[in-house]
Amino acid sequence: MAEMKSMPTGLKAAAPLAIAIFMVGLADLSHAQDSLPLSQPKAANLARMRAEALNGGLSAYRADQCMYAIVAKGCLVSTTNEGFLFRFRGGSPGWQQLTPAKPTIETEVFVSRDGDRILAVPYNGPVR
């Protein structure tokens, strides 16, 4: 408690609120992790990086913004005991900022359940 004595009065009052907000955030995080395995974000990153490599790198290609989200739920097609299947669109940098957005490439990537290996790239070509 010696640290609290040296804190300015405003910080002393805010500290319990900050701790409560932090604990609520932890509860939300643990709930989100219950619904998807920890390997899923790793698998999403691996799938996105494979699409980037297949389509000319970041100077030529950007995946759908759902592949940059922590859980990539919008691009996650299925989860099985074997792994995760992602399907997403992409295109040249800035394609999503166009009105309307105009993706040019569609990619499907199947990643192992542990998120460590690409098992297959069933499709990488023009938007179907």
C-alpha positions in Angstrom: 0.0 0.0 0.0 3.0 2.3 0.2 2.7 2.9 -3.5 -0.9 4.2 -3.2 0.2 6.8 -0.6 2.6 8.4 -3.1 0.0 8.5 -5.9 -1.8 11.7 -6.7 -5.4 11.8 -5.4 -6.9 11.5 -8.9 -4.9 8.4 -9.6 -5.9 6.8 -6.3 -9.6 7.2 -7.2 -9.1 5.9 -10.7 -7.1 2.9 -9.8 -10.0 0.7 -8.7 -11.9 1.6 -11.8 -9.0 0.8 -14.0 -8.5 -2.6 -12.3 -12.2 -3.4 -12.8 -12.1 -2.5 -16.5 -9.0 -4.6 -16.9 -10.7 -7.6 -15.2 -13.8 -7.3 -17.4 -11.5 -7.2 -20.5 -9.8 -10.4 -19.3 -13.1 -12.1 -18.8 -14.1 -11.1 -22.4 -10.8 -12.4 -23.7 -11.1 -15.8 -21.9 -14.7 -16.2 -23.2 -13.5 -15.5 -26.8 -10.7 -18.0 -26.4 -13.2 -20.6 -25.2 -15.1 -20.4 -28.5 -12.0 -20.8 -30.7 -8.7 -22.6 -30.1 -5.6 -20.4 -29.6 -4.1 -21.9 -32.8 -6.8 -20.3 -34.9 -5.3 -16.7 -35.1 -2.0 -18.4 -35.9 -3.6 -20.4 -38.7 -5.3 -17.2 -40.1 -1.9 -15.4 -40.2 -0.3 -18.3 -42.0 -3.2 -18.5 -44.5 -3.0 -14.7 -45.2 0.8 -14.9 -45.6 0.5 -17.7 -48.1 -2.0 -15.7 -50.2 0.3 -12.7 -50.1 3.2 -14.9 -51.3 1.1 -16.5 -54.1 -0.2 -13.2 -55.3 3.0 -11.1 -55.6 3.7 -9.9 -52.1 2.4 -6.9 -50.2 3.5 -4.5 -52.9 1.0 -6.1 -55.3 -1.7 -7.8 -53.1 -3.8 -7.2 -50.0 -6.1 -9.8 -48.4 -9.6 -9.0 -47.2 -9.6 -7.1 -44.0 -11.2 -10.0 -42.2 -7.8 -11.8 -42.5 -6.2 -9.0 -40.4 -8.7 -9.4 -37.5 -7.6 -11.5 -34.5 -9.9 -14.3 -35.1 -10.7 -13.9 -38.8 -14.2 -15.1 -38.3 -15.5 -13.5 -41.4 -13.1 -15.5 -43.5 -13.2 -18.8 -41.6 -15.3 -21.2 -43.6 -14.9 -24.3 -41.4 -13.1 -25.9 -38.5 -12.5 -29.6 -38.3 -10.3 -32.0 -36.4 -7.8 -31.7 -39.3 -7.7 -27.9 -39.5 -9.1 -24.6 -40.5 -10.4 -23.6 -44.0 -10.2 -19.9 -44.8 -11.9 -18.4 -47.9 -11.2 -14.7 -48.6 -10.9 -12.2 -51.4 -8.0 -9.9 -52.2 -6.6 -7.5 -54.8 -4.2 -4.8 -55.4 -3.4 -2.4 -52.4 -6.4 -0.1 -51.9 -9.1 -2.4 -53.4 -11.2 -2.3 -50.3 -11.2 1.5 -50.2 -12.8 1.7 -53.6 -16.6 2.3 -53.8 -17.7 -0.3 -54.4 -14.8 -2.5 -53.3 -13.4 -4.5 -56.3 -11.6 -7.7 -55.3 -9.9 -9.5 -58.1 -8.6 -12.7 -56.4 -10.3 -15.3 -54.3 -8.2 -17.7 -52.2 -8.9 -20.8 -50.1 -6.3 -22.0 -47.7 -6.5 -25.1 -45.5 -4.2 -24.9 -42.4 -3.4 -27.6 -39.9 -5.3 -27.6 -36.5 -2.1 -26.5 -34.7 -1.8 -23.5 -37.1 1.7 -24.6 -38.1 1.3 -26.0 -41.7 -0.5 -25.2 -44.9 -2.2 -28.5 -45.8 -3.7 -27.3 -49.1 -4.5 -24.3 -51.3 -7.7 -25.6 -52.9 -8.2 -22.3 -54.9 -6.3 -19.2 -55.7 -7.6 -17.4 -58.8 -10.2 -15.0 -60.1 -13.2 -14.2 -57.9 -15.8 -16.8 -58.5 
